[in-house]
């Protein structure tokens, strides 16, 4: 059975809100959600899943309404927990995590832990019969999924797509095995990364 997974990274959030799970989209972010409506206009979707975080739910709210589908929340698609406190130097922290997948702060998660729970959830979804599935998630969480299937996808690739909000990663599976994936810049409709098995 062939299945397509569409991993959507949320639109632009309000970084002035330091409460991660309640961080809402900016006015620009809400406007940019139209890119998703345009892209998926003629694509049949069977099911929509999301991280429980507000910004991911807002990102696909109109799309879910357009497709007349409920948004099913999956906790495992939430973003990586950095720590209980806000960190100012995100890039240095992020680079260290990509260099050592087990590195984490005292109250945070390692990328290995994030990858494990995301892949576990994704594999459960692949066991279902739906063939066209949207998952609304986060930049780091999605990147750990891509790294699982392509170990060449690393910090530099994450950095290259970090400013794209939203972006779309399309993964094609056959009988549960990845065939290929691509990352699309929705702002110019260009493929910015591809991987074939």
C-alpha positions in Angstrom: 0.0 0.0 0.0 1.2 3.5 -0.9 0.9 6.2 1.7 1.8 9.9 1.6 2.6 11.8 4.8 2.5 15.5 4.7 4.5 17.0 7.6 3.6 20.7 8.0 5.8 23.0 10.1 3.7 25.6 11.8 3.5 29.2 10.5 5.2 32.2 12.2 4.6 32.3 16.0 4.8 35.1 18.4 8.2 34.7 20.1 7.3 37.3 22.7 5.1 34.6 24.3 7.6 32.3 26.1 5.0 29.7 27.1 5.8 27.1 24.5 2.6 25.2 24.3 0.4 28.4 24.2 2.5 30.4 21.7 0.1 31.7 19.1 0.6 32.7 15.5 1.4 36.3 14.5 -0.9 38.1 12.1 1.6 37.2 9.4 1.5 33.6 10.5 -2.3 33.5 10.3 -2.1 35.0 6.8 0.5 32.6 5.6 -1.7 29.7 6.4 -3.4 30.5 3.1 -0.3 28.9 1.4 -1.5 25.6 2.8 -5.1 26.1 1.5 -3.7 26.8 -1.9 -1.3 23.9 -2.0 -3.8 21.3 -0.8 -6.7 22.6 -2.8 -6.9 19.6 -5.1 -5.3 17.0 -2.8 -7.5 14.5 -1.1 -6.7 14.1 2.6 -7.9 11.2 4.7 -6.8 12.3 8.2 -5.3 15.2 10.0 -3.1 14.9 13.1 -1.4 17.7 15.1 0.8 18.5 18.0 -1.2 19.8 20.9 0.6 23.2 20.8 -1.5 26.2 19.9 0.6 27.3 16.9 0.3 24.0 15.1 -3.5 23.8 15.7 -3.9 27.4 14.4 -1.8 26.6 11.3 -4.1 23.8 10.1 -7.4 25.1 11.5 -8.7 26.5 8.2 -7.3 23.6 6.2 -9.1 21.1 8.4 -12.3 23.0 7.9 -11.8 23.1 4.2 -11.3 19.4 4.1 -14.2 18.8 6.6 -11.9 16.7 8.8 -11.4 16.8 12.6 -7.9 17.5 13.9 -6.7 14.6 16.0 -4.2 15.6 18.6 -1.1 13.4 19.1 1.1 14.4 22.1 4.2 12.7 20.6 4.2 15.3 17.7 4.8 18.1 20.2 8.0 20.2 20.0 11.2 19.3 21.8 11.3 20.6 25.3 14.4 22.8 25.7 14.2 23.5 29.5 11.9 25.1 32.0 13.6 28.5 31.4 13.9 30.5 28.2 17.4 30.3 26.5 18.7 33.3 24.6 21.4 31.6 22.5 19.2 29.0 20.7 21.7 28.5 17.8 24.6 27.3 20.0 22.3 25.1 22.0 20.7 23.6 18.8 24.1 23.0 17.2 25.3 21.1 20.2 22.1 19.0 20.2 22.6 18.1 16.5 26.3 17.2 17.2 25.3 15.0 20.2 21.7 13.5 19.9 21.8 12.6 23.6 22.7 16.1 24.8 20.0 17.9 26.8 19.5 20.5 29.5 18.4 19.6 33.0 14.7 19.8 32.4 14.7 19.3 28.6 14.7 16.6 26.0 17.5 15.3 23.8 17.0 15.0 20.0 17.2 11.3 20.4 14.2 11.3 22.8 12.3 13.6 20.4 13.1 11.4 17.5 12.1 8.2 19.3 8.6 9.5 20.3 8.0 11.0 16.8 9.0 7.9 14.9 7.0 5.7 17.3 3.9 7.8 16.6 4.5 8.0 12.9 4.9 4.2 12.6 1.6 3.7 14.4 -0.1 6.0 11.9 1.5 4.1 9.0 -0.2 0.9 10.2 -3.6 2.4 9.6 -5.3 2.2 6.2 -5.4 5.9 5.3 -3.2 6.8 2.3 -3.0 10.6 2.5 -2.2 12.1 5.9 -1.4 15.5 7.2 0.6 16.0 10.4 1.0 19.5 11.8 4.1 19.8 13.9 7.3 21.7 14.6 10.7 22.4 12.9 12.9 20.4 15.3 10.4 17.6 15.7 10.0 17.2 11.9 13.7 17.5 11.4 14.3 14.5 13.7 11.9 12.5 11.6 13.8 13.4 8.5 17.1 12.6 10.1 15.8 9.1 11.0 15.2 8.3 7.4 18.3 10.3 6.1 21.3 10.6 8.4 22.8 13.1 6.1 20.0 15.5 7.2 21.8 17.4 10.0 22.3 20.8 11.6 23.1 22.7 8.4 20.0 21.4 6.7 17.9 22.4 9.8 19.4 25.8 9.7 18.6 26.2 6.0 14.9 25.6 6.6 14.5 27.1 10.1 13.2 30.4 8.8 10.5 28.8 6.6 7.2 29.0 8.5 5.3 27.1 7.3 7.2 24.5 5.3 6.1 21.2 3.9 7.9 17.9 4.0 6.3 15.2 1.9 7.2 11.6 2.6 6.2 8.7 0.3 5.9 5.2 1.8 5.1 1.8 0.2 4.2 -1.0 2.6 5.5 1.0 5.5 8.9 1.6 3.9 10.1 5.1 2.9 10.5 5.6 -0.8 11.5 9.3 -0.9 10.9 12.6 0.8 11.1 16.2 -0.2 11.0 19.6 1.6 9.0 22.4 -0.1 9.4 26.1 0.4 5.7 27.1 0.2 6.5 30.8 -0.4 8.1 30.2 -3.8 6.9 26.6 -4.4 10.5 25.3 -4.7 11.9 22.0 -3.5 14.8 22.7 -1.2 15.8 19.2 -0.2 15.2 15.7 -1.5 16.0 12.2 -0.5 15.4 8.9 -2.4 15.8 5.5 -0.7 
